[in-house]
Amino acid sequence: MFRKYFLSLSFLSGLVFISCFKLYAQEIVSSTNSLSSTEEKTYFTIRLGQGGFRDSRSPTGKLGGGQLTLDLKPGRLPIALSLSSEYYTNSASPTHSYEISNLISINMLYVAQLLNIERANYFLGGGVGRLEVPKDKDDPDATVNGNLYNLEAGIHMRPFRKIGFYGLYKYLYAKKEANNVKVIDFSENIVLFGITYTFSL
């Protein structure tokens, strides 16, 4: 009697074990497929920020500006290609050479998770670009173009699935002379804060 009961219990235990093993295996396959699917995606992040830098040449001692950036990150790689458009002025119609009426840069960023927090990343990197500044003349359309170099580091947090926030520090360097006169002269520490929108394809 006891033997039959033991054999029946062993048989049922075996069935339960096999069923649990199958479920566990399915979960592993599902997780692997999900991870594989995530790695195959390309992530796009749009950043819209405001900020500026201090500059003694400005009557207010600082310049305000903004940034519109698109980050493109393959899911399987810890790097992102970043294309940014920025400006730093005292008014909507800049007229001084210490203002930046237009700036375009392309950067390569290293991206990694911040303190094992889901949907929180830090990024750092640098790149090159072009900027446009006024000529300090009566003609408001007179501008000078030059090359720029920048380094940047920031934090990106997404409390929502697609909407997030970011903070960024960047160092901007740009110099140019014409007839022994500095027409472009920037060595600036810039801080920006803003919102982000992330989606994937």
C-alpha positions as CSV (number, residue, x, y, z in Angstrom):
1,M,0.0,0.0,0.0
2,F,2.7,2.4,1.0
3,R,4.8,1.4,-2.0
4,K,1.9,2.1,-4.4
5,Y,1.4,5.4,-2.7
6,F,5.1,6.3,-2.9
7,L,5.2,5.3,-6.6
8,S,2.2,7.4,-7.4
9,L,3.6,10.3,-5.5
10,S,6.9,9.9,-7.3
11,F,5.2,9.7,-10.7
12,L,3.1,12.9,-10.0
13,S,6.3,14.7,-8.7
14,G,8.0,13.7,-11.9
15,L,5.2,15.1,-14.0
16,V,5.2,18.4,-12.0
17,F,9.0,18.6,-12.4
18,I,8.8,18.0,-16.1
19,S,6.0,20.6,-16.5
20,C,8.0,23.2,-14.4
21,F,11.1,22.5,-16.4
22,K,9.2,23.0,-19.7
23,L,7.8,26.3,-18.4
24,Y,11.2,27.5,-17.3
25,A,12.8,26.6,-20.6
26,Q,10.0,28.5,-22.4
27,E,10.7,31.5,-20.2
28,I,14.4,31.3,-21.0
29,V,13.7,31.1,-24.8
30,S,11.2,34.0,-24.5
31,S,13.7,36.1,-22.6
32,T,16.5,35.3,-25.0
33,N,14.2,36.2,-28.0
34,S,13.2,39.4,-26.3
35,L,16.8,40.3,-25.6
36,S,17.8,39.4,-29.1
37,S,14.9,41.6,-30.4
38,T,16.0,44.5,-28.2
39,E,19.6,44.1,-29.4
40,E,18.5,44.2,-33.1
41,K,16.5,47.5,-32.6
42,T,17.9,50.9,-33.4
43,Y,17.0,53.6,-30.8
44,F,16.4,57.2,-31.7
45,T,16.4,59.9,-29.0
46,I,15.4,63.5,-29.6
47,R,16.8,65.9,-27.1
48,L,15.4,69.5,-26.7
49,G,17.3,71.5,-24.1
50,Q,17.9,75.1,-22.8
51,G,21.0,76.5,-21.1
52,G,24.0,78.6,-21.8
53,F,27.4,79.7,-20.6
54,R,29.1,82.6,-18.8
55,D,31.1,85.1,-20.9
56,S,32.5,88.5,-19.7
57,R,32.1,90.0,-23.2
58,S,28.4,89.9,-22.8
59,P,26.8,92.9,-20.9
60,T,24.9,90.4,-18.8
61,G,28.0,88.2,-18.3
62,K,26.3,85.2,-19.8
63,L,24.6,83.9,-23.0
64,G,21.5,81.8,-23.2
65,G,20.8,79.2,-25.8
66,G,19.2,76.0,-26.8
67,Q,19.9,72.6,-28.3
68,L,18.0,70.2,-30.6
69,T,19.8,66.9,-30.9
70,L,19.1,63.5,-32.5
71,D,20.9,60.5,-31.0
72,L,21.0,57.2,-33.0
73,K,22.0,54.1,-31.0
74,P,22.1,50.5,-32.3
75,G,20.7,48.3,-29.5
76,R,23.7,45.9,-29.5
77,L,26.4,48.6,-29.2
78,P,27.2,51.0,-26.3
79,I,27.8,53.9,-28.7
80,A,25.6,56.5,-30.2
81,L,25.9,58.9,-33.2
82,S,24.7,62.3,-32.2
83,L,23.8,65.2,-34.5
84,S,23.2,68.5,-32.8
85,S,21.9,72.0,-33.7
86,E,22.5,74.8,-31.2
87,Y,22.6,78.6,-30.6
88,Y,23.8,80.9,-27.8
89,T,22.8,84.6,-28.0
90,N,21.6,87.6,-26.1
91,S,18.6,88.2,-28.4
92,A,16.7,86.7,-31.3
93,S,18.9,88.8,-33.7
94,P,22.5,88.4,-32.6
95,T,24.9,91.2,-33.6
96,H,28.1,90.5,-31.6
97,S,31.0,88.1,-32.3
98,Y,30.7,86.6,-28.8
99,E,27.3,85.2,-29.8
100,I,26.7,82.0,-31.7
101,S,23.9,82.4,-34.1
102,N,24.1,78.8,-35.4
103,L,26.1,75.7,-34.5
104,I,26.0,72.2,-36.1
105,S,28.1,69.4,-34.6
106,I,28.4,65.6,-35.0
107,N,29.5,63.6,-32.0
108,M,30.3,60.0,-31.1
109,L,29.1,59.1,-27.6
110,Y,29.7,56.2,-25.3
111,V,26.4,55.2,-23.6
112,A,26.0,53.0,-20.5
113,Q,23.5,52.3,-17.7
114,L,23.8,54.5,-14.6
115,L,24.1,52.6,-11.3
116,N,22.1,49.6,-12.6
117,I,19.0,51.8,-12.7
118,E,16.7,50.8,-15.5
119,R,16.0,53.6,-18.0
120,A,18.9,55.7,-16.6
121,N,22.0,56.2,-18.7
122,Y,25.1,58.3,-18.7
123,F,26.9,59.3,-21.9
124,L,30.2,60.9,-22.8
125,G,32.1,61.7,-25.9
126,G,33.0,64.4,-28.3
127,G,33.1,65.6,-31.9
128,V,33.5,68.3,-34.4
129,G,31.3,70.8,-36.2
130,R,30.8,74.3,-37.7
131,L,29.5,77.5,-36.1
132,E,28.4,80.9,-37.4
133,V,28.9,84.2,-35.5
134,P,28.1,87.8,-36.3
135,K,30.9,90.1,-37.6
136,D,30.3,93.0,-35.1
137,K,29.4,95.3,-38.0
138,D,26.4,97.4,-39.0
139,D,25.3,94.8,-41.5
140,P,23.2,92.3,-39.4
141,D,23.6,89.6,-42.1
142,A,27.4,89.7,-42.0
143,T,28.7,86.5,-40.4
144,V,31.8,84.5,-40.0
145,N,32.0,80.7,-40.2
146,G,34.5,78.4,-38.4
147,N,35.3,75.0,-37.1
148,L,34.6,73.8,-33.6
149,Y,35.6,71.0,-31.3
150,N,33.6,69.9,-28.3
151,L,33.6,67.3,-25.4
152,E,30.4,66.5,-23.6
153,A,29.0,64.3,-20.7
154,G,25.5,63.9,-19.5
155,I,22.8,61.9,-17.8
156,H,19.6,60.7,-19.4
157,M,16.7,59.4,-17.3
158,R,13.3,58.1,-18.6
159,P,10.7,57.9,-15.9
160,F,8.2,57.1,-18.7
161,R,8.6,54.7,-21.6
162,K,9.3,57.3,-24.2
163,I,9.5,60.6,-22.4
164,G,12.6,61.5,-20.3
165,F,14.9,64.3,-19.0
166,Y,18.6,65.0,-19.4
167,G,21.3,67.2,-18.1
168,L,24.5,67.9,-20.1
169,Y,27.9,69.6,-19.6
170,K,29.9,70.3,-22.7
171,Y,33.2,72.1,-23.4
172,L,33.2,74.1,-26.7
173,Y,36.4,75.3,-28.4
174,A,36.5,77.4,-31.5
175,K,39.2,79.9,-32.7
176,K,39.7,81.8,-35.9
177,E,41.7,84.9,-37.0
178,A,41.3,87.2,-40.0
179,N,44.0,89.8,-40.6
180,N,45.5,89.1,-37.2
181,V,42.1,89.8,-35.6
182,K,40.2,87.1,-33.7
183,V,36.8,86.9,-35.4
184,I,35.9,83.6,-33.5
185,D,37.1,83.1,-30.0
186,F,35.3,80.5,-27.8
187,S,36.6,78.3,-25.0
188,E,33.3,77.8,-23.1
189,N,31.8,75.5,-20.4
190,I,28.2,75.0,-21.4
191,V,25.4,73.5,-19.3
192,L,22.1,72.4,-20.7
193,F,18.9,70.8,-19.3
194,G,15.9,69.5,-21.2
195,I,13.4,66.8,-22.2
196,T,13.8,63.8,-24.4
197,Y,11.6,61.5,-26.6
198,T,12.9,58.0,-27.4
199,F,11.6,55.5,-29.9
200,S,12.9,52.5,-31.7
201,L,12.7,50.8,-35.1
